[in-house]
Amino acid sequence: MTDSGEKVDYEDLTTMRLDDDALQELLDAGGECVFNWTTRDGYPVGVVVAFVYRDGKFWTTCAEKRKRVPALRARPQSAIVINTGRKTATYKGESVVHAPGDPGFDELKEWFYADLSGLSSQPDDTYRQAFAKFLDSEHRVIIETDARLVVGFDVAKFQAFTNEAIQAGLAE
């Protein structure tokens, strides 16, 4: 029961959602995500990768020989999970693999490698210069994922809700 005498519905977690500002903050921070795809047998698989969120899309990279590359070319359905600072967001969408030689790849890698390495915000940093150069390898692909939010969840809200529900249960 709440202070007003209403029964607490512990199964309804809709109030634990991230608000728009918290969600945007999570995306703008960049960092790491769990990138998920399916194997040819239909099993979901995920790896932790760095990402950039730009223009409403997730951008990641890997060597072309990674198993996710042919998997995504065959089955572009994918998912991205971000979990930072007790806030989590899960997205699902379609991925496109961009490879050297594709139209527009040179322009894409220019901004993406600079953003991913942090060079765009710190152009004089020698480590970031070296990292951006390191990314620009012959067999590296860039994965673009146009994803839609499935759920955003705030663990701090959930913890407060749980504590309130426990206290209400103890008071009965």
N, C-alpha and C positions, 0 to 999 in steps of 0.2 A: 504494500500500500504506500502511496505517496502521502505527503503532508496533507493534501486535500482529500484523502480518503480513497483515491482511485487506485485500482489494482495495477501494478506494474506489469506490462507485457514484455517479459524478458526475451521473447522470440522475435519481437519487432525491432530490427536494428536500423531502420531508416533514418533515425536521428543521428546515427554515427557517421553519416556521409561527410565527405570533405566538402566544405563550401567552395564556391568558385575561386575565391582569392587563395585559399590554401592549396587547391588543385593547381592553379597557375604557378604558384610559388614552387611547388614540387617539380613541375615541368621545366620551369625556367632555370632551376638549379642544375639541370643536367646530371651527369654522373653515371651511375651504373643502373642497369635494369636486368631483369631476367627475360631473355628473348626466347620464345617458344615456337616450335613448328611440329609437324608430325612426320614420323617415319613412313616408309612405303607400306608397313604393316598396320598403320593407323595409330601407333603409340605416340603420345606427346613427349617431347624432349625439350629441355631448356638449358641455356647457358647464360652465365653472367657476362655482360658486355657493356662497354661504354656507349652512351648515346648522346645525340644532340636532338633537341626538339625545336623544329623550325617550320614555320608556315603550316602549322597544324599537322605535321608529320614527324615520325620518329626516323632518325637516320643512324645506322650502325655500320660497322665494317668488319671484314674478316678476309682471310686468304681464300682465294677461289677454290682451293682443294678441300675446304671444310665441308662436311657432309650436309650442312644446312643449305648450301648453295644449290646443289641439284634437287634437294627436297623442296625448296621454295620455288624453284623453277617449275617443278611438277605440281606442287600443291601450295599455292601462295597464301593460304589461310594461315595466320599466325597470331600470336598474342604477346603482349609486353606487360610485365609487372614491375612497378617501381615501388620500392619500400625504403623510405628514408625518414628518420626522425619520428618514428611511431606513426607515420602516415603512409598509406599504401593506395595505389591506384592500379587497376587492371584494365587493359585495353585489348580489343580484338580487331583484326583487320586483314588487309591483303598486303603482301610484300612484293616489291619489284627489285630484282637484282640488276644493278648497273655495273658494267664491266669495262675495262679499258677497250677502246675502239668503238664503243657505243656512241651514238650522237649525243653531244653535250657532256660527255664524261669529264673532259678536261676542265670545263667550267664548274661542274659539280664538285670534283675533287679539290679544286682550288679553295672554295669557301668551306667545304666540309672538313678537310684536314686542318685548316686554320682554326675553325671553331672547336673541333674535337681536341686538338692539342693545346688550346688556349692561346695560340699565337695571335688570333684576331684581337684579343683583349690585352695581350702583353707582347707586342711585336719585337721588342728589344731583348726579350728573355732568350738566352742562348739555348737553354734546355728545350723550350717550346719550339724554337727554330729547328733544332735537331729532331725532335719528336715528329713534327709535321713532315720533315724530309724523310724520316724513317717510314712513316705511313705510306708515302708515295712509292710503293713497290710495284713491280711489273705484274704481279698476279693478285692484286688486292681488288676486291669488289666493294661496292657501297650498296647497302640494303635500305631502301625507302619503304616505310610502312605507314600507310594511311589508315590509322586506327581510330576506333570510336570507344569512348569510355564505357566500360561495363559496370564497374563499381569503384568508388573511392571511399576509403575507410579511415577513420581517425581513432587510433588506439587509445589516446588520452580520453576522448569522449566515452569510449567503451568502458574504460577502467572506472571513470566517474559514475557511469550508469550502473555498472556492476556493483560498485560499493554502495550506491543508493539502494539498489535492489536487495542486497544482503542486509543492510541496516533495516529496511522496511520489513524484510522477512523476520529479522530478530525481534522487531517491535511487536509483531503479531501475537 
